[in-house]
Amino acid sequence: MTRRVADSIGVPRPAHLLIACAVALLGIGVVMVQSAGMDVTRDEGAGFVPRDLSAWSAVPVLLGQYVNKNLVCAILAVCAMLAGARVDLMGLFRSRSWVSPVWVAMLLALGLCALTLVPGMGRSANGASRWLTIGPAGGGVSFQPSELMKWALIIALAWYCTRRRGVMGRFWWGLLPGLVLTAVAAGVVVIEDLGTGALIAAGAVLVLIAGGAKLWHLGLMVPPAVAGLVFAIVQEPYRMRRLTAFMDPWADAQGTGYHPIQSMLAFAQGGVSGSGLGGSVQKYHIPEDTTDFIFPILCEELGLGGAALVVGLFIAMLWIGLGIVRDSEDTFGRLVGVGVLFTIGMQAVINIAVVTVVVPTKGIALPFVSMGGTGWVFTGFALGLVASLDNAAAIKAARQAETRAEGSEAASASNTGPVGGADLPGGRLGAPRTGRAA
């Protein structure tokens, strides 16, 4: 890489702003996860915070006791983001082999999600088997294969739509294979995680639409999709209870309505100014306070300003990302970018809607903020792919400018003749020679 190309990459660009927004959200996430996980106990040890400490004085204690794991996950997420920003999406697309990384990741995601359904393989929590554990029981590393599926499907469908863009307007030869892949991928996730499966399907459908599928073709799939969704809800009693609790949380205030009621109380107690970092009371009552319901804790402790900051960072990140996608000339990369940004944005909207009791309770995390090592790392890598579009455009523009500059220098050198009359055929001043002396 030439110096001029390298220098052009070093100036602030949309890719840098995009990553900065994600890093800011990760920083907020690390701090809030520690704050939400803080416990006030009588016995010293893990999670101990002396009772005489004020809310803000507890910050060093929080960092010392809880920051290790989540800080490591945040650092890994940033590294994954930077690695994704260096991926050559055009080179990835040009690989025509079925053993390309696109399909290896897709098949790996399908296999791992299927393993969670095998008795004894998946780790269950809250009645659902969504995790796999690598290593010895009790000391291994757990991760969610659905997080890999979320992004692998988007990349695979973007690859497919770009390859088949000439026939994506046809149902049988264009849209149907993509729908089959979507149904298989989302279906294996929906069995244990309806919310994530629906989110995966929504992102996949958007990629298919952006790739050239006709809306009326997709409209034909709405009735069977709705029927499948209703069947998935009816099959699990706890999903029906969540739906009834959404309609009237106070009907079972200590049962299914407990989550939404405690969440609303957190927003009410936070008010405009908040109770201060570490000062939340509702974190001792809200289940999943470090994961799905971390936003109410953030609003209770940081108030309206903290909520506005988080929402503003998401809006800025999506706005910058869409600008990168719009300016890209790579069809495959644009489809990947649209899918990634839509999925992140929709996930954030769903999480905030759930905790504000606008929609029924569902286990959807807030990207980059809710605790989750797998989610942070894979989402960071996916967002890095969006940044790679801007990096590729900057490298291409710099090389074109360098080529034009070299061409101008060569043209200038060829148009500049030798200086000095002695070298010219017409004498000292180059005057034409005649038969008579001047």
Secondary structure, 3 states (H helix, E strand, C coil): CCHHHHHHHHCCCHHHHHHHHHHHHHHHHHHHHHHHHCCCCCCCCCCCCCCCCCCHHHHHHHHHHHHHHHHHHHHHHHHHHHHHHCCCHHHHHHCCCCCCHHHHHHHHHHHHHHHCCCCCCEEEECCEEEEEEECCCCCCEEECHHHHHHHHHHHHHHHHHHHCCCCCCCHHHHHHHHHHHHHHHHHHHHCCCHHHHHHHHHHHHHHHHHCCCCHHHHHCCHHHHHHHHHHHHHHCHHHHHHHHHHHCHHHHCCCCCHHHHHHHHHHHHHCCCCCCCCCCCHHHCCCCCCCCCHHHHHHHHHHHHHHHHHHHHHHHHHHHHHHHHHHCCCHHHHHHHHHHHHHHHHHHHHHHHHHCCCCCCCCCCCCCCCCCHHHHHHHHHHHHHHHHHHHHHHHHHHHHHHHHHHHHHHHHHHHCCCCCHHHCCCCCCCCCCCCCCC
